[in-house]
Amino acid sequence: MKLIIFDIDGTLTDTKAVDDKCFINAFEKTFQVDIQDQIWADLQNVTDWGITEEIVNQRLHRNPTKEEYKSMHDNHVGNLKAEKIKDNNQFKAVQGANKFIEQLMAAENYQIGVATGAWEKSALTKLEVIEIDIKKVPFSNSDYHKTREGITLHAIEQAKEKYQQDFAEIIYFGDGEWDYKTCKNLGIKFIGIDITNNQKLRKLGAKIVFTNFLDATNIIRHLI
C-alpha cells in the first residue's frame, strides 16, 4: 500500500492568484503593512502561519499576538469567501484533479491524504471546487504546524493511524519550490504539478512534472 499526499493551491486547485490576493489584503488590514512585493519563496516557512510570523518579525520587529493571528486568519478566510461569492470562476479545480482523486480513492493499492500550508478554513473553502470530503482522508494544515515538514509529517501520522498500517512508499504531489524542498528534506518521492508550465520545478531538480492530471494513466505509471 502506498500513501499519496496532495498539496492544494496550484496542485489540486487553481486558486493561487485569489489566495495570494486575499492573503495580502488581510495582512494589510491586520498589520497595516503592504506585502505586495513579497516573494514567498524567499521566506523560510511558506505556510499561512509561517508567512505571518516571519513578515511581522522582519517588518515590525516583533511576534504577532494571539489576537493578531486570529484577526489575520479571520480576515483571510473572510476575503476568500467574499471573492467566491463575487466571482466563483477564481476557484477552479486543476484539470483532471477530480477524476484522478476519485480513481485513487477507488483503487485498492493507494490511500490518499492532504497536506497544505493553508489554514484549515481557507483550505476547506478552496477544496470545495474538487468536491473532496476531507473527513474521509488524513488532512493536515497550518492550524497544526508552522513548517511544511511538520504539516507533511502530521498528515503521514494521521494516515498511519487511520489506515492502521505503514506504507511501502509515500509520494507527494505539489507545485511550489517549498514542496519540492520539503520532500527532499524528508526523503519523500515528489511529483510536480506545474499548471503554468514555467519549468520552475524542473530547474530545481524535479524529475517528474505534469501540467495537470488529465493523463492519469501516465501519472499512475510513476506511482507504481
C-alpha positions in Angstrom: 0.0 0.0 0.0 1.2 3.5 -0.9 0.3 6.8 0.6 -0.3 9.7 -1.9 -0.3 13.1 -0.3 -1.6 16.3 -2.1 -0.9 20.0 -1.7 -4.0 22.2 -2.5 -3.2 25.6 -4.1 -1.7 25.2 -7.5 -1.9 21.4 -7.2 -5.5 20.3 -6.8 -7.0 23.7 -7.2 -6.2 26.6 -9.4 -6.6 29.2 -6.6 -3.1 30.6 -6.1 -3.9 34.0 -7.6 -7.1 34.6 -5.5 -5.5 33.2 -2.4 -2.5 35.5 -2.7 -4.7 38.5 -3.3 -6.8 37.6 -0.2 -3.8 37.0 2.0 -2.1 40.2 1.0 -5.3 42.2 1.6 -5.8 40.5 5.0 -2.2 41.2 6.1 -2.5 44.9 5.3 -5.8 45.1 7.1 -4.5 43.3 10.1 -1.0 44.8 10.4 -1.2 47.9 8.2 1.8 46.6 6.2 1.8 46.3 2.4 3.4 43.0 1.3 2.5 43.0 -2.4 6.2 42.9 -3.2 6.9 39.9 -1.0 8.3 36.8 -2.8 7.0 33.8 -0.9 9.9 31.6 -1.9 12.3 33.9 0.0 10.7 33.0 3.3 11.7 30.1 5.5 8.3 28.7 6.2 5.8 29.1 3.3 2.7 28.4 5.3 -0.1 30.8 6.4 1.2 30.6 10.0 4.9 30.8 9.0 4.5 33.7 6.5 2.5 35.8 9.0 5.1 35.2 11.7 8.1 35.8 9.6 7.0 39.0 7.9 5.8 40.5 11.2 9.2 39.7 12.6 11.0 41.2 9.6 8.9 44.4 9.2 7.6 45.1 12.7 10.4 43.5 14.6 8.2 41.5 16.9 6.0 38.4 17.0 2.3 38.6 16.2 0.0 38.5 19.2 -2.6 35.7 19.6 -5.3 38.3 18.8 -3.5 39.3 15.6 -3.2 35.8 14.4 -6.9 35.3 14.9 -7.7 38.5 13.1 -5.3 37.7 10.2 -6.9 34.2 9.9 -10.4 35.6 10.0 -9.7 38.4 7.5 -8.1 35.9 5.1 -10.9 33.4 5.2 -13.5 36.2 5.1 -11.8 37.6 2.0 -11.8 34.2 0.3 -15.5 33.7 0.9 -16.3 37.2 -0.3 -14.3 36.6 -3.5 -16.0 33.3 -4.1 -19.4 35.0 -4.0 -18.1 37.8 -6.1 -16.6 35.7 -8.8 -16.6 31.9 -8.4 -14.5 31.5 -11.5 -11.5 32.4 -9.4 -11.9 29.0 -7.8 -11.2 26.1 -10.2 -10.0 22.6 -10.0 -6.8 21.8 -11.8 -7.7 19.9 -14.9 -8.4 16.3 -14.2 -7.9 16.6 -10.4 -11.4 15.5 -9.5 -11.3 12.3 -11.6 -7.8 11.5 -10.5 -8.7 11.7 -6.9 -11.7 9.5 -7.4 -9.6 7.0 -9.3 -7.1 6.8 -6.4 -9.7 6.6 -3.8 -11.3 3.6 -5.6 -8.0 1.8 -6.0 -7.0 -0.9 -3.6 -3.3 -0.2 -3.5 -3.4 3.5 -2.7 -4.5 5.7 0.2 -4.6 9.5 0.0 -4.0 12.4 2.3 -3.9 16.2 2.1 -1.1 18.4 3.5 -1.3 22.1 2.8 0.4 25.3 4.1 -3.0 27.0 4.2 -5.1 27.4 7.3 -7.8 24.8 7.7 -10.8 27.0 7.0 -9.2 28.6 3.9 -8.2 25.2 2.7 -11.7 23.9 3.0 -13.1 26.9 1.1 -10.8 26.0 -1.8 -11.3 22.3 -1.6 -15.0 22.7 -2.3 -14.2 23.1 -6.0 -12.9 19.5 -6.3 -15.7 18.1 -4.0 -13.4 16.1 -1.7 -15.0 15.1 1.5 -12.0 15.9 3.7 -13.5 14.0 6.6 -12.6 10.8 4.7 -8.9 11.4 4.3 -6.0 12.5 6.6 -5.7 16.2 6.4 -3.0 18.5 7.9 -2.6 22.2 7.5 -1.2 25.4 9.1 -3.6 25.2 12.0 -1.3 22.4 13.3 2.2 23.3 12.3 4.3 26.3 11.1 6.6 24.3 8.9 5.9 22.3 5.7 7.9 19.4 7.1 5.7 19.4 10.3 2.5 19.6 8.3 3.6 16.7 6.0 4.7 14.5 8.8 1.4 15.2 10.7 -0.5 14.0 7.6 1.6 10.9 7.5 1.0 10.2 11.2 -2.8 10.6 10.7 -2.7 8.3 7.7 -0.9 5.5 9.6 -3.4 5.8 12.4 -6.5 6.0 10.2 -5.4 3.1 7.9 -3.7 1.1 10.7 -0.5 0.4 8.6 2.8 1.6 7.5 3.3 2.4 3.8 5.6 0.9 1.2 6.1 4.4 -0.2 4.9 7.9 0.3 4.5 10.2 -2.7 3.7 13.9 -2.6 2.1 16.0 -5.3 3.0 19.7 -5.1 3.5 22.8 -7.1 5.8 25.0 -5.1 9.6 25.2 -4.7 8.9 24.7 -0.9 7.0 21.5 -1.7 10.0 20.1 -3.6 12.4 21.1 -0.9 10.3 19.6 1.9 10.1 16.3 0.1 13.8 16.3 -0.4 14.4 17.1 3.3 12.0 14.2 4.3 13.2 11.7 1.7 9.7 11.5 0.1 9.1 11.0 -3.6 8.0 14.2 -5.3 5.7 14.6 -8.3 5.3 18.2 -9.5 2.3 19.9 -10.9 3.2 23.0 -12.9 -0.1 24.4 -14.3 1.6 27.5 -15.7 4.4 25.3 -17.4 7.1 27.8 -16.2 9.6 24.9 -15.6 10.5 26.2 -12.1 10.3 22.7 -10.6 12.4 21.1 -13.2 15.0 23.9 -12.8 15.2 22.9 -9.1 15.8 19.3 -10.0 12.3 17.7 -10.0 12.4 14.8 -12.4 8.6 14.1 -12.7 6.4 17.1 -13.5 2.9 17.3 -15.1 0.9 20.4 -16.0 -2.4 18.7 -14.9 -4.0 15.4 -14.1 -5.6 14.7 -17.5 -3.1 11.9 -18.4 -4.0 9.8 -15.4 -2.6 6.6 -16.9 0.9 8.2 -17.4 0.8 9.7 -13.9 -0.1 6.4 -12.2 2.8 4.7 -14.1 5.0 6.9 -11.9 3.2 5.7 -8.7 3.8 2.0 -9.3 
